[in-house]
Structures are given as C-alpha cells and as structure tokens.
Amino acid sequence: MIKKVRGVIWFGMMAFLSMLFIPFLASETLAVDEGPKIVECRVSAENPCVTWYLTGLSGKIDNAEAYTGSDEVAIDEFGTVGEAGAPATHTLILVDNSDRMKGNSGAVATILTRIIWNHEPNEKFIVVTMDPNAEALTEMTGNYDEVRSAVSSLTYGKHTTSLRNVLYSQLEALAAYEDECFDRAIVISDGTDESVMGVTYDELLDLVGSKEYGCPVVTIGFYNKASVNGLERLFALSRKSKAPYFSAADYENVEDIADSINDEYSDIRYFRFGLQDEYRDGCERSIGLHLEQGETEYMLSNSMVIPLPSYEEIKNLSQIRKDAAEEERLKKEELENRLNSLDAITAELGDKSVSGNSLFPSLTSEGDDEETKPLTFRQAVFRIITENGTWIAIICLIMLVSYIVTTGRSRRMNGKFEEEKVEDTNIMHMDGYITEGIRLVNIDQTDIQYTLNVGVEKVIGRSRARCDIAFPLDRAMASRQALIRIGKDMETGSISAYLENLDTQGGTSVDNEVVIDGITLANGAVLKLGSTRLRVIYV
C-alpha cells in the first residue's frame, strides 16, 4: 500500500514538473522557428538584376553582406517596402462570387474591407472575380474608396467558376506591371473549379514557384463538402508560395483572418543585388545573404537563373568601348602631331644655325654654295652624339666614378646598421620545427592563445558564424580574413604552417609586409589581421 502511495505521489510530481517546463519548451521552439524568410524573388535584365523580399525581419540591420561562391556581391539598395522611394505592395484580390458563395457574402465583405482599411503604405489593389467572361471590378489602383466600393457592390449569381485559368492569367498580369513592387494574391473560394480545359494545377504550382511570376498566394477557404479536394489544392498552392492559408470555419470572428494577413505582411524588407558582368550569363547561380542584428546573425540563400543583360545595356556597353577606342586614337594622333611640330621647330633652328655661329659647328653647312638642308630633331641629336662622342664619354666616366665612390661610402656607413638588423631578424624568427602544431598568442593580451594542431585548417575573421576563430569586436577585420593550414610541405617534406589571405582590402600582414595571396609562417612571426596582432609559436 505504501509503495502504491509513493508511486502515485512520484507520478504526480513528475506531471507537475512537466507542466512547468512545457511553456519553456514551447517558447524555445518558437524562438527556433522565428527568423527571416524569402517570400518573393525577382530577376531582371538590368542591374541590380536580383531583388529579394523578406518577412520576419524587424529592427535595425547592423551589417549586411552578400556572396555568390567566394566572391562578394554588391547590395545596391535595401529597405522597407512602402517607404518613400522604395517598392510598393501590389495586391490581387480574386473572389468567387458564384451562387455557392452567396451565403458567405457578408463574411467576404468583412474580411476584404478590413484588409483594405488596414492597407500598407502606398499599396495598390485590383479586384477580379472568377467568372472568365467578367471584367475586373477595378484596375490596379491606390484609390481605397474605389476598392471598398467595388467589394461592397459584389453580386453573386449563376456563372462558371474558372479558378485555375483566371488565377494563372491574373498572376502573369500581376508580374507584368512595369513598376518594381512586392506582389501578393488573396484568393477567396470554396475550392470549386468548373474549368473544363486549360491550365492544370501542376502548371499553377510551377508558376507560383518561378522567379518571374511567383508570389505569395494567400487562400481564404469556405468549406464546401462537394469541393473539399479543390480547397486542399489551393492550400497546397499557398504552402508552395510560403504564404498563410485560412479556413473561415475555424474563426468565430472573420476579422481575425484579415488581421493575421496584415500582420504577416506589415514589415516587408527588400534587398537588391548587382552582379558583375561575368555572372550575367543566363546560368543558375546561388546568392547567400549574411545579416547581423546585434548579437544575432542570419544566413539566407536562394538560387535563380541570372538573365543576360538587356539589349539596351549591351548596346550602351558597345558604345562605351567604341568611345574609348576613339579617344585612344585621338590621343595617339595628337601625340604624333606634337612630334611633327617638334621636328619642324628643330628644322627651323637648324636653318638658323647655318646662317650664324653655332654651338656645334658640325651642324652648320660646310660650304656657302651648297644648298642648306633642314635637319630634323632626330638628325640633330644623332649628329651631336656622333661628332662629340669623346666629350660625352668623358662626362659619363666621371659620373660612373662618382657613383662608385658614393655607393662604397654609403655601404661602409650603413654596415653596422645592417648587422644589427640581421641580429634582430634572427631573434624574431626563432629556430625550430613543428612537431604538434602552432600556437597563436595575442600580443596585446598574452593570456589569450589559440592552438592549431597538425592536419587542421581554421578560418580567422570577425564573423562567429563563418569563422573557427572569431574576433567580433575588431571592426577593422573582415568577416573572413585569413585561413591557416598546418600540413606537410610537398616540396621539402617538412611540416609547415601556411597562411592563405581571404581579404581583398590589404588588412592581412606578416612582419609588417602585406600578404596578397599566401605565405609560410615562420616561428616567431607577427601576424596582423585587421587591428589584432598574433605571434606564431611552434610547438
């Protein structure tokens, strides 16, 4: 009996403790799931040729870097959708106004009115029905009174519901607007689709997943037993486009659906990337985006087919090259004209020297009866050298002797300094061999040391997420500054420490010499990365 009582008490205590820890576990799960995500991607033939739209990112961004492979990508522009000078939101509202939805007309009007009322800054709407023979109730407009009037005047009647065909054509039209913007679609339906021929659901999925036409497709479903499979397909379309979907039957107050949609897209961030010309080749490439917000770091990536430059851009580039070639030709022509002018002046001076006394008698005419021929600049210099070679040789000999005497004296005066310099070098670069690895000692804080064993390679830089040894407080250091590899040298067969520079700004140096590509680290060498100094010790 006592054992049973103890068992009941033990079970009750465990259940109570589990209830205490469940909120912490749930909050931790939510924290893991939170974070930015890419909801829309656009590519174009003009630079910046890639645009991302992100949700789940709020607050100030401290640092943003983008890469494709090992090369950095320029972030030409980023900000919040709807701000002045930033892209706006374009929303497609697609409503099923057939007889089957007549009983839900009040809920539909309530949801759409609240979405329009709580619109984003500079947002535009277009309202379309699923009747293939009906025209759009509004054009793409920012006149919110006109949009609310169109929603409140919706009529429900007997007509064909062509869900797939209308949705496909409207998504294509939405992406075809000239303005660069964040597109989204809101579909209100019970899932019924009376399209006999035309677009399939697989084609719709491909369209939503494409970089040219894809955008978030939010589904608000009203339950109809006869078309539940069609509604599930719409929900799958929302999942494919990373958009939320709602079943109106799950909400006592349908205004909560509108509030959830507005909260989901209330803070859309956009990033525009400009790629180098060699990457704009029509091939698929991946771009990685590294974001820092305080102590939190995010890494996002997405792959897309980078289009070729537009005809206008190629034409402009060709014109720039033609202009550069023409400018080079004009420079050469101008230089040649100057040389010809100099030859003419020299010839004129030669004529004058014939008639008067000259510093170089050899340049005058030898007879009064002979016809005087003008000398060019080249001919005059050649005659001076050939006929005054003795004096020129004597002057060169004197200059050579003076140079030899001066150089010898300088070597004798600097001999002691050179010896001291060699001694200092021997002291800094200590003898020894690597047996276990190397130790990196922080010169400014000698208690901070890092050990690298044989066969190990580690990346040093400022980013905790991308480096093995990180210095996040060193603002002079790049995200990935250098890579150190401990291994056997293929030429000598001995174990050596090799540093490979990953920075292109000249912030990596060894013994005060900037490292361009890579260098073998000697024992006692001083390695400077950004503003951090590390001494290499063989162990």
Secondary structure, 3 states (H helix, E strand, C coil): CHHHHHHHHHHHHHHHHHHHHHHHHHHHHHHHHCCCEEEEEEECCCCCCEEEEEECCCCCCCEEEEEECCEEEEEEEEEECCCCCCCEEEEEEEECCEHHHHHHHHHHHHHHHHHHHCCCCCCEEEEEECCCCCCCCCCCECCHHHHHHHHHCCCCECCCCCHHHHHHHHHHHHHCCCCCEEEEEEEEECCCCCCCCCCCHHHHHHHHHCCCCCCCEEEEECCCHHHHHHHHHHHHHHHHCCCCEEEHHHCCCCHHHHHHHHHHCCCCEEEEEECCHHHCCCCEEEEEEEEEECCEEEEEEEEEECCCCCHHHHHHHHHHHHHHHHHHHHHHHHHHHHHHHHHHHHHHHHHHHHHCCCCCHHHCCCCCCCCCCCCCHHHHHHHHHHHCHHHHHHHHHHHHHHHHHHHHHHHHHCHHHHHHHHHHHHHHCCCCCCCCEEEEEECCCCCCEEEEECCCEEEEECCCCCCCEECCCCCCCCCCCEEEEEEECCCCCCEEEEEEECCCCCCEEECCEECCCEEEECCCCEEEECCEEEEEEEC
